[in-house]
Amino acid sequence: MSPRADSVVVRPMLADDLDAADRVLRLAFGTIRGLPDPESAFGDTDLARTRFRATPECAWVAELEGEVVGSVFAARWGSFGFFGPLSVHPDLWDRGIGRQLLDPVHASFADWGVRQAGLFTFAGSLKHLGLYQAHGFWPGALTVVTAKAVDRQSPGEYALFSDEGDLEELRTLTDQVFPGLDLEREIRAVSDQELGDTLLLRGAATLEGMAVCHLGAGSEAGGDRCYVKFAAVLPGVGAGERFERLLDACEAFAAESGVAQVTAGVNTGRLDAYRRLLARGFRAELVGVSMWLHPAESRFDTADDYVVDDLR
């Protein structure tokens, strides 16, 4: 590969780029982690294809002399946006390609008119912190990705979006968590690609919680896992108890799906939510830090928020 990076072109990702983008993504993160076989990173978890198929317009590649050498994915959840993973071939690190890949992300956040935007990165990497700070993102609270073994007897009641879903009902819920927050794209991606399902926690008269869950190989969960990509309950009085019921539902769904582990990430700014996960036996697998484009503006990572996500 040519060591020159001054002729790198950043352009929208195409379906034909997916194999190369996936390889560079695994190679980059495997190298960072010091794996003996860097391309084995993420195992049978699929990040590139699932995210591209969900929103092709939210993915870009860096190309050098006709070869894909990096990529970045973004997500638009209504009024909230985030991006990641961002990866560059290790042979071309420290050449400014990561900065070039962030240009279309920033432009898209501006075009979408998001109220807040964030990301997850390595808490101990000065390189990553410096890159994102140079683009206006500033550190927030730690984010902890946790996991626990599935109890086959896990109790929990829930309905499935695939059986009785109503996107407007879900929007009404998430809008109360953060004005304009909308998980339609994630919900549709899970449904359309058959990656898992979205759980619905119903109360006597209203929807009280929801959880977008990926299952197994080929999804963002990978292996023998259920990955709770996003979950939230109605805020206000009783939110903690609703959160417990939603976690019950996630664990029951994992058990009924036959997987061995359930994974859930949480921003530690949501301190009570984090403590409740730990009290249920979830243990940290990965610790990162959230970074925010508008650090002084409101966001849903306070002690009053009962939300599961990790922005990876």
CORUR-V600027 format. One record per residue. N is the residue number from 1. RES is the residue in three letters. PHI is phi in whole degrees, -180 to 180 (999 if undefined). OMEGA is omega in whole degrees, -180 to 180 (999 if undefined). BURIAL is 1 if it has 9 or more other ideal C-beta (glycine too) atoms within 8 Angstrom, else 0. Layout:
((N | RES | PHI | OMEGA | BURIAL) (N | RES | PHI | OMEGA | BURIAL))
This chain:
((1 | MET | 999 | 179 | 0) (2 | SER | -63 | 179 | 0) (3 | PRO | -78 | -177 | 0) (4 | ARG | -77 | 179 | 0) (5 | ALA | -122 | -177 | 1) (6 | ASP | -75 | 179 | 0) (7 | SER | -107 | 178 | 0) (8 | VAL | -67 | 176 | 1) (9 | VAL | -114 | 175 | 0) (10 | VAL | -102 | -176 | 1) (11 | ARG | -145 | 176 | 0) (12 | PRO | -59 | 178 | 1) (13 | MET | -71 | 175 | 1) (14 | LEU | -115 | 179 | 0) (15 | ALA | -58 | -180 | 0) (16 | ASP | -68 | 180 | 0) (17 | ASP | -85 | -167 | 1) (18 | LEU | -62 | -179 | 1) (19 | ASP | -62 | -179 | 0) (20 | ALA | -68 | 180 | 1) (21 | ALA | -64 | 179 | 1) (22 | ASP | -63 | -179 | 1) (23 | ARG | -65 | -180 | 1) (24 | VAL | -64 | 179 | 1) (25 | LEU | -58 | -179 | 1) (26 | ARG | -66 | -180 | 1) (27 | LEU | -62 | -178 | 1) (28 | ALA | -65 | -177 | 1) (29 | PHE | -72 | 176 | 1) (30 | GLY | -65 | 178 | 1) (31 | THR | -68 | 178 | 1) (32 | ILE | -59 | -178 | 0) (33 | ARG | -82 | 179 | 0) (34 | GLY | 72 | -180 | 0) (35 | LEU | -72 | 177 | 1) (36 | PRO | -59 | 175 | 0) (37 | ASP | -119 | -173 | 0) (38 | PRO | -56 | -177 | 1) (39 | GLU | -72 | 176 | 0) (40 | SER | -84 | -180 | 0) (41 | ALA | -54 | 178 | 1) (42 | PHE | 76 | 176 | 1) (43 | GLY | 55 | -179 | 0) (44 | ASP | -94 | 170 | 0) (45 | THR | -73 | 179 | 1) (46 | ASP | -118 | 178 | 1) (47 | LEU | -99 | -173 | 1) (48 | ALA | -67 | -174 | 1) (49 | ARG | -69 | -179 | 1) (50 | THR | -62 | -177 | 1) (51 | ARG | -75 | 178 | 1) (52 | PHE | -65 | -179 | 1) (53 | ARG | -65 | 180 | 1) (54 | ALA | -69 | -177 | 1) (55 | THR | -149 | -178 | 1) (56 | PRO | -58 | -179 | 1) (57 | GLU | -75 | -178 | 0) (58 | CYS | -112 | -180 | 1) (59 | ALA | -141 | -177 | 1) (60 | TRP | -138 | 175 | 1) (61 | VAL | -123 | 169 | 1) (62 | ALA | -102 | -176 | 1) (63 | GLU | -121 | 178 | 1) (64 | LEU | -129 | 180 | 1) (65 | GLU | 51 | 176 | 0) (66 | GLY | 82 | -177 | 0) (67 | GLU | -117 | 177 | 0) (68 | VAL | -72 | -178 | 1) (69 | VAL | -121 | 179 | 1) (70 | GLY | -177 | 178 | 1) (71 | SER | -159 | 174 | 1) (72 | VAL | -151 | 179 | 1) (73 | PHE | -122 | 175 | 1) (74 | ALA | -126 | 178 | 1) (75 | ALA | -132 | 178 | 1) (76 | ARG | -117 | 178 | 1) (77 | TRP | -107 | -178 | 1) (78 | GLY | 66 | -177 | 1) (79 | SER | -81 | -178 | 1) (80 | PHE | -121 | 177 | 1) (81 | GLY | -132 | 171 | 1) (82 | PHE | -149 | 178 | 1) (83 | PHE | -136 | 180 | 1) (84 | GLY | 135 | -4 | 1) (85 | PRO | -76 | 171 | 1) (86 | LEU | -108 | -178 | 1) (87 | SER | -141 | 177 | 1) (88 | VAL | -136 | 178 | 1) (89 | HIS | -55 | -177 | 1) (90 | PRO | -55 | 178 | 1) (91 | ASP | -65 | -176 | 0) (92 | LEU | -120 | 176 | 1) (93 | TRP | -64 | 177 | 0) (94 | ASP | 65 | 177 | 0) (95 | ARG | -113 | 178 | 0) (96 | GLY | 88 | -178 | 0) (97 | ILE | -70 | 177 | 1) (98 | GLY | -59 | 178 | 1) (99 | ARG | -63 | 179 | 1) (100 | GLN | -65 | 180 | 1) (101 | LEU | -67 | 180 | 1) (102 | LEU | -78 | -178 | 1) (103 | ASP | -59 | 180 | 1) (104 | PRO | -68 | 177 | 1) (105 | VAL | -65 | 178 | 1) (106 | HIS | -59 | -179 | 1) (107 | ALA | -62 | -180 | 0) (108 | SER | -68 | 177 | 1) (109 | PHE | -58 | 179 | 1) (110 | ALA | -67 | 180 | 0) (111 | ASP | -64 | -179 | 0) (112 | TRP | -75 | -178 | 0) (113 | GLY | 67 | -179 | 0) (114 | VAL | -66 | 178 | 1) (115 | ARG | -82 | -179 | 1) (116 | GLN | -153 | 178 | 1) (117 | ALA | -145 | -177 | 1) (118 | GLY | -150 | 179 | 1) (119 | LEU | -162 | 174 | 1) (120 | PHE | -117 | 176 | 1) (121 | THR | -147 | -178 | 1) (122 | PHE | -70 | -175 | 0) (123 | ALA | -64 | -176 | 0) (124 | GLY | -98 | -177 | 0) (125 | SER | -101 | 178 | 0) (126 | LEU | -63 | 179 | 0) (127 | LYS | -62 | -178 | 0) (128 | HIS | -70 | 177 | 1) (129 | LEU | -60 | -180 | 1) (130 | GLY | -65 | 179 | 0) (131 | LEU | -59 | -175 | 1) (132 | TYR | -75 | 175 | 1) (133 | GLN | -64 | 178 | 1) (134 | ALA | -64 | 178 | 0) (135 | HIS | -105 | 172 | 1) (136 | GLY | 90 | 177 | 0) (137 | PHE | -95 | -176 | 1) (138 | TRP | -126 | -173 | 0) (139 | PRO | -64 | 172 | 0) (140 | GLY | -116 | -180 | 1) (141 | ALA | -81 | 173 | 1) (142 | LEU | -64 | 172 | 1) (143 | THR | -119 | -176 | 1) (144 | VAL | -115 | 174 | 1) (145 | VAL | -92 | -175 | 1) (146 | THR | -117 | 178 | 1) (147 | ALA | -151 | 174 | 1) (148 | LYS | -150 | 176 | 1) (149 | ALA | -70 | -179 | 0) (150 | VAL | -78 | 172 | 1) (151 | ASP | -89 | -177 | 0) (152 | ARG | -63 | 179 | 0) (153 | GLN | -101 | -176 | 0) (154 | SER | -58 | 176 | 1) (155 | PRO | -82 | 177 | 0) (156 | GLY | 160 | -180 | 1) (157 | GLU | -113 | -180 | 0) (158 | TYR | -164 | 170 | 1) (159 | ALA | -113 | -179 | 0) (160 | LEU | -113 | 176 | 1) (161 | PHE | -59 | -179 | 1) (162 | SER | -64 | 179 | 0) (163 | ASP | -97 | -173 | 0) (164 | GLU | -149 | -176 | 0) (165 | GLY | -74 | 177 | 1) (166 | ASP | -140 | -176 | 0) (167 | LEU | -62 | -180 | 0) (168 | GLU | -67 | 177 | 0) (169 | GLU | -63 | 179 | 0) (170 | LEU | -68 | 178 | 1) (171 | ARG | -63 | 179 | 1) (172 | THR | -60 | 178 | 1) (173 | LEU | -67 | -174 | 1) (174 | THR | -68 | 177 | 1) (175 | ASP | -64 | 178 | 1) (176 | GLN | -80 | 175 | 0) (177 | VAL | -75 | 178 | 1) (178 | PHE | -156 | -174 | 1) (179 | PRO | -53 | 179 | 0) (180 | GLY | 89 | 179 | 1) (181 | LEU | -65 | -174 | 1) (182 | ASP | -145 | -177 | 1) (183 | LEU | -96 | -176 | 1) (184 | GLU | -53 | -177 | 1) (185 | ARG | -63 | 178 | 1) (186 | GLU | -68 | -179 | 1) (187 | ILE | -64 | 179 | 1) (188 | ARG | -67 | 180 | 1) (189 | ALA | -61 | 179 | 1) (190 | VAL | -63 | -179 | 1) (191 | SER | -70 | -174 | 1) (192 | ASP | -66 | -178 | 0) (193 | GLN | -93 | -180 | 1) (194 | GLU | 55 | -179 | 0) (195 | LEU | -91 | -176 | 1) (196 | GLY | 165 | 177 | 1) (197 | ASP | -164 | 175 | 1) (198 | THR | -111 | -178 | 1) (199 | LEU | -87 | 179 | 1) (200 | LEU | -119 | 178 | 1) (201 | LEU | -103 | -176 | 1) (202 | ARG | -102 | 172 | 0) (203 | GLY | -101 | -178 | 0) (204 | ALA | -65 | -174 | 0) (205 | ALA | -132 | -174 | 0) (206 | THR | -154 | 173 | 0) (207 | LEU | -76 | -174 | 1) (208 | GLU | -107 | 180 | 1) (209 | GLY | -169 | 178 | 1) (210 | MET | -153 | 180 | 1) (211 | ALA | -149 | 176 | 1) (212 | VAL | -91 | -173 | 1) (213 | CYS | -121 | 173 | 1) (214 | HIS | -100 | -178 | 1) (215 | LEU | -130 | 164 | 1) (216 | GLY | 70 | -176 | 1) (217 | ALA | -60 | 179 | 0) (218 | GLY | 84 | 175 | 0) (219 | SER | -107 | 177 | 1) (220 | GLU | -80 | 175 | 1) (221 | ALA | -81 | -178 | 1) (222 | GLY | 74 | 172 | 1) (223 | GLY | 52 | -175 | 1) (224 | ASP | -108 | -170 | 0) (225 | ARG | -130 | 165 | 1) (226 | CYS | -110 | -180 | 1) (227 | TYR | -109 | 177 | 1) (228 | VAL | -84 | -176 | 1) (229 | LYS | -74 | 177 | 1) (230 | PHE | -152 | 174 | 1) (231 | ALA | -150 | 180 | 1) (232 | ALA | -159 | 175 | 1) (233 | VAL | -124 | 176 | 1) (234 | LEU | -58 | 178 | 1) (235 | PRO | -75 | 176 | 1) (236 | GLY | 104 | -177 | 0) (237 | VAL | -56 | 179 | 0) (238 | GLY | 86 | -177 | 0) (239 | ALA | -62 | -180 | 1) (240 | GLY | -61 | 179 | 1) (241 | GLU | -69 | 176 | 0) (242 | ARG | -64 | 179 | 1) (243 | PHE | -64 | 177 | 1) (244 | GLU | -61 | 180 | 1) (245 | ARG | -65 | 179 | 1) (246 | LEU | -69 | 176 | 1) (247 | LEU | -65 | 174 | 1) (248 | ASP | -56 | -179 | 1) (249 | ALA | -63 | 180 | 1) (250 | CYS | -63 | -180 | 1) (251 | GLU | -68 | 178 | 1) (252 | ALA | -66 | 178 | 1) (253 | PHE | -61 | 178 | 1) (254 | ALA | -62 | -180 | 1) (255 | ALA | -63 | -178 | 1) (256 | GLU | -69 | 178 | 0) (257 | SER | -84 | 175 | 1) (258 | GLY | 83 | 179 | 0) (259 | VAL | -88 | -173 | 1) (260 | ALA | -96 | -176 | 0) (261 | GLN | -137 | 171 | 1) (262 | VAL | -121 | -177 | 1) (263 | THR | -118 | 180 | 1) (264 | ALA | -149 | 178 | 1) (265 | GLY | -106 | -179 | 1) (266 | VAL | -145 | 174 | 1) (267 | ASN | -75 | -176 | 1) (268 | THR | -74 | 169 | 1) (269 | GLY | -62 | 175 | 1) (270 | ARG | -88 | -165 | 1) (271 | LEU | -60 | -178 | 0) (272 | ASP | -68 | 177 | 1) (273 | ALA | -61 | 179 | 1) (274 | TYR | -62 | -180 | 1) (275 | ARG | -63 | -180 | 0) (276 | ARG | -67 | 176 | 1) (277 | LEU | -62 | 180 | 1) (278 | LEU | -62 | -179 | 1) (279 | ALA | -65 | 179 | 0) (280 | ARG | -88 | 178 | 1) (281 | GLY | 100 | 174 | 0) (282 | PHE | -71 | -179 | 1) (283 | ARG | -128 | -174 | 0) (284 | ALA | -65 | 172 | 0) (285 | GLU | -110 | -176 | 0) (286 | LEU | -153 | 178 | 0) (287 | VAL | -123 | 177 | 0) (288 | GLY | -132 | 179 | 1) (289 | VAL | -133 | 174 | 1) (290 | SER | -82 | 176 | 1) (291 | MET | -131 | -169 | 1) (292 | TRP | -128 | -179 | 1) (293 | LEU | -75 | 179 | 1) (294 | HIS | -124 | -171 | 0) (295 | PRO | -61 | -178 | 0) (296 | ALA | -86 | -178 | 0) (297 | GLU | -87 | -179 | 0) (298 | SER | -67 | 176 | 0) (299 | ARG | -158 | -172 | 1) (300 | PHE | -101 | 176 | 1) (301 | ASP | -135 | 179 | 1) (302 | THR | -111 | -179 | 0) (303 | ALA | -63 | 180 | 0) (304 | ASP | -89 | -176 | 0) (305 | ASP | -100 | 177 | 1) (306 | TYR | -118 | -173 | 1) (307 | VAL | -134 | 172 | 1) (308 | VAL | -109 | 169 | 1) (309 | ASP | -170 | 178 | 1) (310 | ASP | -134 | 175 | 1) (311 | LEU | 61 | 177 | 1) (312 | ARG | -75 | 999 | 0))
